[in-house]
Amino acid sequence: MIGFKVEKEGDGRARTGVLSIGNMQVETPVFMPVGTYAAVKAVSPEELREIGARIILSNAYHLFLRPGEKIIKKLGGIHRFTGWDGAYLTDSGGFQIFSLSPLRSISRDGVDFQSHIDGARKFLSPEDVIRIEADIGADIIMPLDVCSASDASRHEAEEAAHITCEWAVRSMGAWERTGGRGALFGIVQGNLFKDLRSLCAEKIVNLGFPGYAVGGLSVGENRETMYEILGFTTSLLPEEKPRYLMGVGAPEDILEAVLRGIDMFDSVLPTRNARNATVFVPGGRLLLRNAEHREDERPIQEDCGCYTCSHFTRAYLRHLFKTREILAYRLATLHNLTYLIRFTGGIREAIRKGTLLDFRNEFRRGMI
């Protein structure tokens, strides 16, 4: 089980807190690097520790397919298997299954799908997913849910929300039968329909999960709509429990979500962008492949201090990307993860000082 304590409330619904996970403590708001296959791409566990990561996300769906949860369990669980001594959160893979649209079918029993690896037919029920995550040994686990596209009809969104709620009940029962291994979070769906969000939130909250997640956002809707639905949904969740916005990690979105009461974030954005030579800097993004950096002696960010910015120029990084050297992906990833982890730390500090709106103004002016 986990504990959560709100420490300081700030502007809007922003707050700082502490997640207690066993003997680990994680300050919130927190950004969780994504290691889909139990490895954050291009960086080592030691490097993650050095840049301040305390919790990372992995994906139960992908680990179920390869190497299989039985192997991970046999080898001592995900922490021993990977050498990561921080906390692990595992996503059920509901979004990944959703993205396999032509290869899967959803019923109230579960999800029948075709493996993207070898084409084999697979079936996962909500109970299967909880057992898999318990066997993996994650600290926080997510139940199987149904995510609908932003342009889904009301009927499709309603069906997805109802199935998500039914599966939440079954997942809670399965989780209790494991002895409560890993802290199970409930997921609120409902697409862009406030009444469906309200209905789903009521049912999920009544089940008494240790924490709650907002799912089904940043799947094609515009930012204004996302923020509106997010703020509405967050207002329906218990203040004394951690709140997690799934799959959102752009700096501007993290900041706006914190102002709406979110504590936890994850996204592949910093690692994916890094592999495409795009790095975060105050004021936006920098494309390192651009010809303007051919002779640029500056680091990515003058005041960053990460390993990449302390040792290498933009010119050298451009050279690495143009020649497709593996080092390019490592160095850009280290910078992007460092930026987001420090950015989230800056948000925490601003909340504690009561200056979060000033922080937002500075961010919008390209100073952070």
N, C-alpha and C positions, 0 to 999 in steps of 0.2 A: 504494500500500500504506500501511498504518498501522502505527504502533508502539504498544505499550502497556507501561507500567511500573507495577507495584504499588509504592507509596511507603510506606504505613503500614497495618498491620493492627490492627483494633480488636476490640471485643466481638463475640461470635458469629463470623460470617464476614465482618463488615464490613471494608472496606478503602478507602483512597484511592489514586488512581492518576492517571496522565497519559496521555491519548490523543494521540499525535503524528500529525497528518494533514497531510502536506505540510509547510509552514512554520508550521502552526497547532498550538497545544497546547490541549487541552481537559481541565480537571481533572474527575476523577470522584470520587464519584457526581455525575451530571449529569442535569438535566431538560432535555428537548428540546421547545420549543414546536412545535406542529403547524401547518404551512401546507399543508394538503391540496392546494390548487391552486397551490402555489408562492407563497403569501402567507399570513402569519399574520393571521387576521381582525382588522380594525380597527386594526392597528398597522403602523408603517413599519419597514423594516430599520434605520434609524437609531435609532428608539426601542428596538428589540430590543437593539442594541449597548449603548445607554446603561443598560439595566437588567441587563446582564450575560450575555445569551444568547450562546452561542458556536457552537452547532450546532442546526439546526432540521430538522424532518422534513417531507418532502413525499411525495406518493403517485403512483407510476408509473402505476397503473391510470387515475387521473383525468387525469393529464397526457397519457397515450396517447390518451384520448378527446378531450381538448381542452386545449391547442391542437394536440397531436400532437408526438411526440418529434422529428420531422424539422424542425419549425419551431424548436424550442428549440435543436437542434444547429446549424442554419443561423445562428441569431442569437448563437452563441458559447457555448452551454451554459447550464445553469441559473443559475450564479453571475452571468454577465454579463446574462442575460435578466431577472433579478430585482433586481440591484443588491446582493445579499447577499454580503459578502466573508468570512463565517464558513464553517463546514462545513455540508454537506448530507448527510442520510441519506434515501434513498428506500425506502419500503415497496413491496413488489410489488403490493399490492392484493388479496392472498389473502383477507384478512378481509372486504374490501368485496365481493368476488365471492361469498364465503360468505353474506353478508347478503342477496344477491340471490336467495335460494333458489328462488323460483318461476320465475326468469328464466334459470337457468343449469343446465348439466349438466357433471359432472366425469367424465373418463375418464383412463386412464393416459397418453393423448397430451397432455392439457391441459384447458383449460376453454372450453366453448362457452357464450356468454352473450348476452343482449340488452342493448344499451346503454340505460341509464336516461335518456339525453339525447334520442335520436331513434328508439329502438326497433330500430336496425339490429343484425343478428346479427354477433357478433365471435368470434374464436377466439384464444386465447393459449396457447402452449406454454411450458414452462420456459425454453427457449432464446430465445423471443420476448421474454420479460420481461427477461432479462439484456441482450439487445441494446438494448432500449428504455432501460434504466437506464444503460447505457454511453453511449448517444447523448445522454441527458439531461445526463450529466457529473457525477453525484453522487459524493461522496467515499466513502460507505458505501452498499452496496446489499444488498437482501434478496431471496432467491430466492422463486419461487412455491411456496406450501405449501397444505395443506388443513387448515382449522380445523374442528373438530367442536363441536357444542353441548354444554353441560355435562350435559344429560340424554340424550346420545347413548348408544345401546347399545354394548356392548363390540365387537360386529362392526363398527359404524360407526366407532368410534374406532380400531380396529385397521386398517381399510381406509385411513382418513385418514392414520394414521402411516406405513403402508407406502408410500403414494403420495408423501407428503412426502419420505421417504428416497430413493425412486427419482428424484424430481425434483431432489433435492439433488445426486445424482451427475451428472445431466444438466446442471444449472446450473453445477456446477464445471467441466465440460468446456467449456460455452459461454463461461464467464468466462475461462478460460485462452485460448480462441481470440480473445478481445478484447484479449489482452495484459495481462490483469489490471487493466482500468480500473475504478477504484472497488474498495474492499475488500469482498469478499463474505462476509457472515455466514451461518452455518448456523442453521437453526431447528429446535428440538426440540419435537415434538408428542407426543401420547399421551393427551390428555384427563386424566381423574382416575385413570387406571390406572397404578400405579407400574411394573409390569412392562413396559408399553408405553412409558412414559417412558424406562426404562432401556434397552430395546432400541433405541429411536430415538436416544437420546443416544450410545450406543456407535457406531452406524453413522455418525452425523453427525460425531462427534469424530474418527473414523478417517479422515475425508476431509481433515482438516487445514485448516479454515477460519481466517482471521485473527481471527474473533470469533464469538460464539455468542449466540443469542437463545432465550428461552423464550416460546413462543407458546401460544395456546389457553387462557389463564387470564383471570379476570375476565370470563367470558362467561355468568354466571348462577349460579355456585357461591357458597356462603357464604364469608366471609373466612377462617374457620378452615381450611376445606378448601383454599382457595387457598394459604394460607401453608404448609400441610403439603406439598402437591404442589410448590410452588415451592422450598422448602428441600431436598426430596429431589432435584429435578431439578438445582438449582444444584450440589449435591455431586458430580454426575456430570460436570461441565464442568471443563476445564483451568483451574488457578489463574492461569496466566500470560497468559490471554487475556481480553479484555473480555467481560462478560456483560450482556445487554440483556433487560429484561422489557418485552414489547411491549404498548402500549395501556393502561398502568396509571399513574395520576398523582395520585390522592388523597394528601394529605400523610401520612395514617396508613399507607397502603399503601406509599408510598415508603420510609418509615422502617423498616417491618417487612421489606421486601424487601432493603434495604441490610444489615440484620442477618443476612440469609440469603445475602449474597454478590453482590447485583446492583449493577452499576455505571452502567447507563444506563436512562432512562425517557422515555416520551412519553405524551401524552394530550391529547385535545380538551377535557378537563374544565374547565380554567381559562378558556378562551375561550367555551365553550358556557355554562358557569355565568354568566359575565359578561353574556352577551347576555340571560340570564334574570334579571338584577338580583341574582344571588347572588354574594357575595364572600367570600373566605377571611379569617378573623380568628383570632387565638389563641383556642382553645376551640371552634372549629367554623366555621360559616357565618353570614352576615348577609344577610337579604333586604331589599334597599334599598327595595322597593315598599311595605313595611309602613307603616301609618299612624303608628306610633310614631316614625318618623323625620321627620315633617312639619315640626317645628321644631327638629330636632336640629342643634346647631352643631358637633358633633364631626366629625372626619374619620372615614373608615372605620376606621382603626387609628391610635391616638395616636402610637406610636413607629415608624411605618412609614417616612416620609420619601420615598415615591415621589411622582411628580408629582401624582397624584390626591390623595393624603393631604396633601400640602403646600399645596394650593391650594383645595380644595373641601370643603364640608360634606355630611353625610349628607342634610340637608334639600334641598340643591341637587341632589344626585344623584337623590334620590327624584323631585323635580320633573322632571328630565330623562327619567327612565324613564316617568313617568306621561304625559308629553307626547310620548314616543317620539322624542326628539331623538337624532340619530346620535351626538352627543358622549357620551351616556350609555354606549353600548357601548364606545367608545374608552377612556373613563376607568376603567370597571370592569375591562376587559381588562388595561390597564396595571397596575392594582393586583394582579390575580390572578396575572399572570405574574411580577411583581416578587416577590410573596409566595413563590411556589413556587421561583423561582431562588434567593432568599435562604434559604429553608428548606433547600434542598439544600446550599447553601454552609454553613449552620449545622451540618448533619450532617457535612460534610467536616471542619470545624473541631473538632467534638466527637470524631471518630475520631482526629484528630491529637493531641488532648489526653488521649485515653483516657477520655472522659467521655460516651460515647454512651448508656449506660444512664441516666445522669442526665438527658441531653437528652430521652430518651424519657419519663422520669417528669415532667419539666417540661411537655412537650407534652401529656401526658395530663391534667395539672392545668390546662390552658388558659393556660399562660404563654408559649407559643411559637406 
